[in-house]
Amino acid sequence: MNADYLYWLNLEEPVDNLILVWEADEKITSRELDFFEEYREIGKITHPLARERGTTVHFLRGAKVDINPVLREEVEKEKKVWESRE
């Protein structure tokens, strides 16, 4: 997981849609799917020489519930992991 989003994700506004970029070993689960009305895989890195080969891009549209508390909790947990590496 990349830590860039931890510091710029604005959770003061309701999140209705998400674009997720996941590494090859990460998979969409029912947990993510159950929060949204629609899901589509919209891209994948397939070039054989790409360092990020297998990385996928996912679009989740129409949050069924307020997902901001879930995102806030996950961001705080990841911040602790990344900041403990310093």
Contacts in CASP RR format, 6 or more apart in sequence:
PFRMAT RR
TARGET T0000
AUTHOR 0000-0000-0000
METHOD contacts of the structure
MODEL  1
MNADYLYWLNLEEPVDNLILVWEADEKITSRELDFFEEYREIGKITHPLA
RERGTTVHFLRGAKVDINPVLREEVEKEKKVWESRE
1 23 0 8 1.000
1 26 0 8 1.000
1 78 0 8 1.000
2 21 0 8 1.000
3 78 0 8 1.000
3 79 0 8 1.000
3 82 0 8 1.000
5 75 0 8 1.000
6 75 0 8 1.000
6 78 0 8 1.000
6 79 0 8 1.000
6 82 0 8 1.000
9 71 0 8 1.000
9 75 0 8 1.000
11 68 0 8 1.000
11 71 0 8 1.000
11 72 0 8 1.000
11 75 0 8 1.000
14 63 0 8 1.000
14 66 0 8 1.000
14 68 0 8 1.000
15 63 0 8 1.000
15 67 0 8 1.000
15 68 0 8 1.000
15 71 0 8 1.000
16 61 0 8 1.000
16 62 0 8 1.000
16 63 0 8 1.000
17 36 0 8 1.000
17 59 0 8 1.000
17 60 0 8 1.000
17 61 0 8 1.000
17 62 0 8 1.000
17 63 0 8 1.000
18 36 0 8 1.000
18 58 0 8 1.000
18 59 0 8 1.000
18 60 0 8 1.000
18 67 0 8 1.000
19 42 0 8 1.000
19 57 0 8 1.000
19 58 0 8 1.000
19 59 0 8 1.000
19 60 0 8 1.000
20 28 0 8 1.000
20 32 0 8 1.000
20 57 0 8 1.000
20 58 0 8 1.000
20 60 0 8 1.000
21 55 0 8 1.000
21 56 0 8 1.000
21 57 0 8 1.000
21 58 0 8 1.000
22 28 0 8 1.000
22 55 0 8 1.000
22 56 0 8 1.000
22 57 0 8 1.000
22 58 0 8 1.000
23 52 0 8 1.000
23 54 0 8 1.000
23 55 0 8 1.000
24 53 0 8 1.000
24 54 0 8 1.000
24 55 0 8 1.000
24 56 0 8 1.000
26 56 0 8 1.000
28 39 0 8 1.000
28 41 0 8 1.000
28 58 0 8 1.000
32 39 0 8 1.000
32 60 0 8 1.000
33 39 0 8 1.000
33 60 0 8 1.000
34 64 0 8 1.000
35 60 0 8 1.000
35 63 0 8 1.000
35 64 0 8 1.000
35 65 0 8 1.000
35 67 0 8 1.000
35 70 0 8 1.000
36 60 0 8 1.000
36 61 0 8 1.000
36 62 0 8 1.000
36 63 0 8 1.000
36 64 0 8 1.000
37 61 0 8 1.000
37 62 0 8 1.000
37 63 0 8 1.000
37 64 0 8 1.000
38 59 0 8 1.000
38 60 0 8 1.000
38 61 0 8 1.000
38 62 0 8 1.000
39 58 0 8 1.000
39 59 0 8 1.000
39 60 0 8 1.000
39 61 0 8 1.000
40 58 0 8 1.000
40 59 0 8 1.000
40 61 0 8 1.000
41 56 0 8 1.000
41 57 0 8 1.000
41 58 0 8 1.000
41 59 0 8 1.000
42 57 0 8 1.000
42 58 0 8 1.000
42 59 0 8 1.000
43 56 0 8 1.000
43 57 0 8 1.000
44 54 0 8 1.000
44 55 0 8 1.000
44 56 0 8 1.000
44 57 0 8 1.000
45 52 0 8 1.000
45 53 0 8 1.000
45 54 0 8 1.000
45 55 0 8 1.000
45 56 0 8 1.000
46 53 0 8 1.000
46 54 0 8 1.000
47 53 0 8 1.000
END
